[in-house]
Amino acid sequence: MTTTDAPLSGVTVLDLSHVYAGPYATLMLAQAGARIVKIEPPAGEHLRRRGAVPGPRYAFAMLNSGKESLALDLKSAEGIALFKRLVIAADVLVENFTPGVMDRLGIGWDTLKEINPRLVYAQSSGYGTTGPYATYPAMDLTVQAMAGVVSATGYPGSDPVKSGAAVCDFSAGINLYGAITTALFRRERTGRGGRVEVSMMESVFPMLMSSLSSHYSTGEEVERVGNQHPGLSVAPYSVFATKDGHVAITCEGDHHWRALAVLMGRPELGEHEHYAGVKARVARREEVDELVAEWTGTLTKEEAFERLRAAKVPSAPVRTVAEVASDPHLAARGYLYPQDHPELGPITAMGSPITFEDSDAPARSASPLHADAEDLLRDLLAVGVEEYEQLAAAGAFGTQPDTAR
Amino acid sequence: MTTTDAPLSGVTVLDLSHVYAGPYATLMLAQAGARIVKIEPPAGEHLRRRGAVPGPRYAFAMLNSGKESLALDLKSAEGIALFKRLVIAADVLVENFTPGVMDRLGIGWDTLKEINPRLVYAQSSGYGTTGPYATYPAMDLTVQAMAGVVSATGYPGSDPVKSGAAVCDFSAGINLYGAITTALFRRERTGRGGRVEVSMMESVFPMLMSSLSSHYSTGEEVERVGNQHPGLSVAPYSVFATKDGHVAITCEGDHHWRALAVLMGRPELGEHEHYAGVKARVARREEVDELVAEWTGTLTKEEAFERLRAAKVPSAPVRTVAEVASDPHLAARGYLYPQDHPELGPITAMGSPITFEDSDAPARSASPLHADAEDLLRDLLAVGVEEYEQLAAAGAFGTQPDTAR
């Protein structure tokens, strides 16, 4: 399953995480060559079980590609005992429960470090394990609200709106990946494992850098700016309507503006005193935006983009979700690739945004719940057929519903 | 400057990157204990030089905390020669130029790996170094457009709007950090360095997971949903107006809804057949949202949040940028901390979202341009006073404007 030459080849990860942040971190670990043992509750991770709408099962498949599945009943003594044996065999443990849950299960870091001091214990939570918000409920929407992303998004004078991207979940997931690889590096040098944590709120905080630095340096509140430049210091810088959608355009330099003026068939505007120089254009932003919109309105978004690109004006079509889902560039790079899934049939799988010159993405799809359990336990703990049956009879794995397979 | 026990203690990084993605990655490296040599053009990185508005200089200070500065003229033979000597002394090189720029400067990976095969060469770009979009212009706005974030953000039936957070720049930066730590881990085990790259577009792609998986499983286009749940399968799930701002509320479970009904002073709604069960509430979403808004409109956002929190209903106040900038939780955790800056005076510095149990953030502020150059070159390359003067006279450092200091 793992490539021998892959960067994290030989690293075994116990993954207790669920939904987005944790599973995305371990997907990235899998794609860098680690072996991921996804430890699920007896009925399966709840994203796997959301059968009513088709999206969640597909998301589960995409996020858990290349992972092995083991159902464990962590509320049974047998489940906990087996988990502790696995901890001895593992390099990394990942979880994204609310702080305190692992301690209540009796498998917090203070316990596990006695069992395996080389273990890297990595956790992600909404606000971290310390500070007044530590136990606040944290989901992508609430952390976006608390971290200022909602307030900073939308048009001035209108209601705030969340980012349509799950920025908190996934930025925490990426940080969790980096936390683990950093701790693994340190372990190579020192022999020590350790606990490392990621906060979702801190993961998104720097993303408001333009607005934050403007506030810090002026002391003034910062209003949302729609599609304008966060510092309102570039023009044009916006999203413009076309015949069939929108196109994003920005002219940081005067040469961009001059090139755009030529495209618009009005080369004289490039040198006109009203528009030459970014300060002049910023002062007449609305007028500038109207001029640009007049031109984009005569084209499709792809036509506008092709012309802007040829003229070296920074721009991009506003692609819809369906367009992004089948983006030819992502396919050409091998980032999106076809995969066969045991239940869903042919699906589109995604790679890692981190590409090593000499490493391949895993070809294997997400495992059905508990499907690899016997092989896995034989491999990691030398559990034989007989012992496996005993563990099952004692309730270590709980009961797997047929529907969850 | 670096903590001996810090995870990346002893790692030396040459940082050629600029603005957000690269400098954020090396800020995180600095906070994990690496030594960062920020190599700037003779006049300084352009974010440092944007003097007209105060925000960019503050952003520069926040993003470059704890880094040493070296001005190098990479268009001079002396600058290139000195750079190559530094490469021998370094563990990591970071850059986020448009693909091809380093090759044109004569210091691409193919050249540098001959000089130092243990070097980790890490690069971030908008679309990666391969594929049809490789040389497309990439800034946060254009990548948000291309990756579907703009299309997925905003209210249904209204114009799309970008995320107010610079999600592309910073998610690429976090991935770049993880790329480097992964490559360093591999180098510990294999002795080999290597080239690793990050694509901004691929960094944000998974953030649309809910929308993408919905599209992949139905084949249908996915419309933006304002503040609603991306799959429209939870209600209430939105941002509601209060007396002084907004509050985000979500009721994934029936127990959340029952608790909310009690808070609203209408406990009978908790069990009412129109609202009991998430499917019933989803079917009457607008009606449910009106009921909730009626209640939130009587409170301030903090009052609403305190009551919801006490009743264990997932929620959060929609905090403004100014509120986030002085968030007491982030200060209590030591994520935001005071720092003295040579030009700006006392500033607010930020830590890393990755917290190791036993590691401290760097106390040092961003260096003035080229301020540490002599010490740095003595330390890394044993360059003495005389040789330093020769290098300066030969133009290796170019000319530093006084205003940039």
Interface residues (C-beta under 8 A of the other chain):
Chain A: P7 L8 G10 Y20 Y24 M28 A32 A52 V53 P54 G55 P56 R57 Y58 A59 M62 L63 Y127 G128 T130 G131 P132 Y133 Y136 P137 M139 L141 T142 V143 Q144 A145 M146 A147 G148 V149 V150 S151 A152 T153 G154 Y155 D159 P160 V161 K162 S163 G164 A165 A166 V167 D169 F170 S171 A172 G173 I174 N175 Y177 G178 A179 T181 T182 A183 L184 F185 R186 E188 R189 G194 R195 V196 E197 V198 S199 M201 E202 S203 V204 F205 P206 M207 L208 M209 S210 S211 L212 S213 S214 H215 Y216 S217 T218 E220 E221 V222 R224 V225 G226 N227 P230 G231 S233 Y237 V239 A241 H246 V247 A248 T250 K279 R309 K312 V313 P314 S315 A316 P317 V318 R319 T320 V321 A322 E323 V324 A325 P328 H329 L330 A332 R333 Y335 L344 I347 T348 M350 G351 S352 P353 I354 T355 F356 E357 D358
Chain B: P7 L8 G10 Y20 Y24 M28 A32 A52 V53 P54 G55 P56 R57 Y58 A59 M62 L63 Y127 G128 T130 G131 P132 Y133 Y136 P137 M139 L141 T142 V143 Q144 A145 M146 A147 G148 V149 V150 S151 A152 T153 G154 Y155 D159 P160 V161 K162 S163 G164 A165 A166 V167 D169 F170 S171 A172 G173 I174 N175 Y177 G178 A179 T181 T182 A183 L184 F185 R186 E188 R189 G194 R195 V196 E197 V198 S199 M201 E202 S203 V204 F205 P206 M207 L208 M209 S210 S211 L212 S213 S214 H215 Y216 S217 T218 E220 E221 V222 R224 V225 G226 N227 P230 G231 S233 Y237 V239 A241 H246 V247 A248 T250 E252 R309 K312 V313 P314 S315 A316 P317 V318 R319 T320 V321 A322 E323 V324 A325 P328 H329 L330 A332 R333 Y335 L344 I347 T348 M350 G351 S352 P353 I354 T355 F356 E357 D358
